[in-house]
């Protein structure tokens, strides 16, 4: 070994010992012939001192040290003098007096230093990703991600789950318009596909008798990058046989409690809240509500249908919704101009407009207040539970639009008004999703979750007669406004599976072509089974308290940088293409 | 939950309890109105009995049960009568008297049963992989693989390593003739490449300060399938900074001891033997010797150069080698015809012929014995340490050919003569590989391991003058005749790296083009570092005692079968290709 201690290890009790440290020069300072070096590794920072009486050749090296040089230092551990301690460092009570110094590697002047507070643009950070990865905030997130994966594996292992690897090179199923395709050199004209999830494999594993499976699995989607999405991502994939929905939920409840305990030392009360899809759409206007704050959507039907404001009245008469939310204490915080911006904001979600009322001691203040009698104003205030100084927003529109607009507005207001602690994690289940959605474009029913999802037993009778009412045995785990896990009970009966396909307008021959291997497997002794998948990238971000996915992935893709580090795709030479022998007789646009 | 106990859980102490089990019908038997079911899950088999007094409707179901039907049974746990215990089952002292029975899923008649001793052909097994995966031997291997990965992660986590994910979608480096290429839809005309190993990423991680990295990583090679090789494979990938070769070796020694202890309850004496490349080539004719048996190659130069057999004499005179091995007690086990087969076998390795001698009490018996004086015969016997009843084989050829031929012959004879326990694992390091090999075709020196490998410090002076003698700081872990891990100390000095490239005839501009991102990273504070990669598939096979890689991978690729299960690539439709917009103006052969 080059070292006897790390740079985060020395404490007052080591005083008098001789230690050898290795690391990077974080900062240097030459003070009256004494050279001070802050030496850094991933464990911490230790101050190293070269006194004026250091031998000349070593002094020469010490004085020549610059940021990010890699050195090895041996010396005695000394207590820092009184008043010279650095309380910001865990090693801040000691320093190492350099007796031997080896320059292991000289660094070119770095374009930015890991300890900088003034970050350069992202492209430069990606180009020098090895420097960016030295920043303590990124290192902590990468370390946390390791701990998250380790604690997850410990939990599942302890509960008799097997981690089983499923293929990366699989077969494209015809629906996979966004699969990455991989031409094979060996099988001319044939392609593998990269998996969007191990869904089908894990169902096959259940049929094969591996009744408790999990995998931390890499998945792929050939889509454009977004701030929080990468074309390859990692999920904690889980499937169990001989279980019902409750068993999956309580298994994941246990995982969450284990993770909160291991990573944050927090106790998570169980079971986690289980809210129905209908309930969260009504209360929060979203199927992934942020539960760190209240500000629930409140139905104003009874007031609206009899009030003097025709927009509200007509909306109800047309069978649509009028709902409101209360932004606490916000009456004076939003100017008219800012409210106009909020109006533009809700229009992105399809709303025609945004009604607002400032709540005063004496009643409501609003351009439309005149349409509401004093009594209606008091009813409105009472129904919404508003108080003087609050700001009320209402949207009158279809259920869908009013949910989308108020749900989004709710999140925006809570953030702007700092209604929650950004480090808190509020986790809950949303259950009973609708089985089908009507696709206006295609004029057919499509699966809300996926077509292998089991309907509620009591809704199976209305599958064909009232599909819009059929609830699926599917569930999402939501955290802080994100869908952080999603799963369902799967169909294990080929006859039910066939009815679902029919509902979606998929003919038996087509079903065989697309999912034949699964349908066939279900015929050879498939147990009842259910599963769930959790986004590891998302959970890493939430536990780290970062909004930037690039903090939790060592080598993220980047739109512009195109070297190996940031992994953007690159053109390849003609020889390689020729080797592939791709049979393309398609004129390329 | 559908069950209260698994099929491997009930013991004599559960007698009197009521249990609910779920599983597959492994076998059924109707004996005088009593139905006996062996119910199976991955935990074991439990006998379930439906007595003649069972209600009629349940009896009807019970009598209709056939292999691989999935059922749920509730009943009382009873002790089996004296003499009726089944000592082959851990649950063999008890049975469950069925009181409730639910047919969870009926199975079609399976093409083969998991308990069959008479396996069908591999193609059928792959087509019905979910049935094949139910076979206990495969289930045990898949469970062992999970334990192997878990124990590996526990070990590295305990030693402060971080598991860090590296990309699957990376960039093709121009040398990667066998990379899988992945066309991107989003970046028209650009391709990702799937990694053959995370080598470059892990070196970058060392530069970035993550001084103890490991990953159980998926890697890819676009090559034909072999019995023991898949186009995607899994390796335990390790890299450490501020370490020397010894540190890597002792870290992996510790891993091996941990695995042997966890998976087999065996104590592994440490340190593992460390043999030089020169030594194993001399003694075993192979750089991955099987050390479960002796049968070392013995140099016969002194006898050969003075004997009357001109083939031996001339071989030595030409500067080549005459070496022999002794097959103990084999003199009468191999007929002349069988020895002729062995001669054909060594010819595959380039040998011109194979000399043999049966050792008798009175001397050697061989067609060429007449060329050896009685004294030379005794010298030969003494030098080889042979005894009456042994069979001696000699090869006279170049060092390379005699090593290859005798090394292969040694393995074959030991297997045929059953000289070792096939379940034993003999693990050792081979170190000091040559840095370069002379490539006759290309007329240049090529790297034996890879071009990022650090030469021995004391050999750096002869880098340019005597490259054939330069030893690399590289090492293989060998087990039972397989290379089961491989690694090296990496170059962290860009100047040394440049000299290695020059030696290999790679010009600076070309080096920048191919490895520029790494060379650039080395200039920004690269610590000394070293690493190793272990084949998880290989270790799974060795721990499971199987030669078939399909026993340890849930969904292996298969040459012929081409459905999703076995993951052979398949043609895709024209629309998908058009979407890819691959710019191919190359006439396809």
Interface residues (C-beta under 8 A of the other chain):
Chain A: X1 X2 X3 X22 X24 X40 X41 X42 X68 X69 X70 X72 X104 X105 X107 X108 X110 X128 X129 X130 X131 X133 X134 X139 X142 X143 X145 X146 X149 X150 X153 X157 X162 X163 X164 X165 X166 X167 X168 X169 X170 X171 X172 X173 X174 X177 X178 X180 X181 X182 X183 X184 X185 X186 X187 X189 X190 X191 X192 X193 X194 X200 X201 X204 X205 X207 X208 X209 X210 X211 X218 X220 X222 X223 X224 X225 X231 X232 X234 X241 X242 X243 X244 X247 X492 X493 X516 X517 X521 X522 X523 X524 X525 X526 X527 X528 X553 X554 X555 X557 X562 X563 X564 X565 X567 X568 X569 X570 X571 X572 X573 X574 X576 X577 X578 X579 X580 X581 X582 X583 X584 X586 X588 X589
Chain B: X1 X2 X3 X22 X24 X40 X41 X42 X68 X69 X70 X72 X104 X105 X107 X108 X110 X128 X129 X130 X131 X133 X134 X139 X142 X143 X145 X146 X149 X150 X153 X157 X162 X163 X164 X165 X166 X167 X168 X169 X170 X171 X172 X173 X174 X177 X178 X179 X180 X181 X182 X183 X184 X185 X186 X187 X189 X190 X191 X192 X193 X194 X200 X201 X204 X205 X207 X208 X209 X210 X211 X218 X220 X222 X223 X224 X225 X231 X232 X234 X241 X242 X243 X244 X247 X492 X493 X516 X517 X521 X522 X523 X524 X525 X526 X527 X528 X553 X554 X555 X557 X562 X563 X564 X565 X567 X568 X569 X570 X571 X572 X573 X574 X576 X577 X578 X579 X580 X581 X582 X583 X584 X586 X588 X589
